[in-house]
Amino acid sequence: MSDFMKWLYAHYIRPQLDAAPPDDYEMPLSLLEGELTSEMAADYEKAREFTAIHAFLLGLRTGRGLPL
C-alpha cells in the first residue's frame, strides 16, 4: 500500500468508521476485540485497515464512496 493510502485511512476512513453508528455489528466485534492477544489485536487492526482501504477504493471506482 502506498503511503497516501495509509494517510487516507488514518485521516479520513478511520474517523468515518469510528463515527458510524454501531447498530448490528458492535456486539460481535466488541466480543472479538476483548478476547484477542496483543499480537492478534495488531493483526486484526492491520486486516481492518487493509479491508477498509480496499472497500473505499472499490467505492471510488464504482461511484459509491464514503459520504463526506
N, C-alpha and C positions, 0 to 999 in steps of 0.2 A: 504494500500500500504506500502511496505517496505521502509525503509529509503534509500536503494540503488536506488529504482525506482525514488524517489523524487530527489535524487542527479543526476541520469542519465537524468532526464527531464531538470533539471536546467543547466547541463553542456554539454549535448550532443544533446538532442532532441530539446529543445527550440532554441538554436542557429541555428540548421538546419531549423526550421520553420521560424525564422526571416530572414534567408538568402535566402529562397525560393522566386522565382520571383512572385510578386502578380498579376498574369495575370487575371484570371477570378473571383477570389473571393475577391479581395481587396476592391472594391467599396461597396458591401453589408456589409462586416464586418466593414468597416470604418463607415458606417452609423449606424450600430448597436452599436458600441463602443461609438459613440458620444451621444447616447440617453440614456445610462444606468446610473442609480443612483450609488453611491459608493457601496452600498450593492449588487446591481445586477452585478456590474462590478467584484466584488470579487467572486461571484458565477459563473460568466461567465469564469473567469480565472481558477477556480478550475475544471469546466467542460472541459475546453480546455486541461488542464493538464491531467485529467483522460483519456480523449479520445485519446490524443496523446500517452500516455504511453501504453494503450492497443492496439492501432494500431501498435506501434513499436514492442510490444511483438508478435502480430499476424504475423508481417513481419518476425520476427526471427523464429517463428515456421514453417512458410511456405517457408522460404528461400528468402524472398523479403524484407529485412530490408532497412533502410535508407542508402544511399551511404555515404562513408566517405568523 
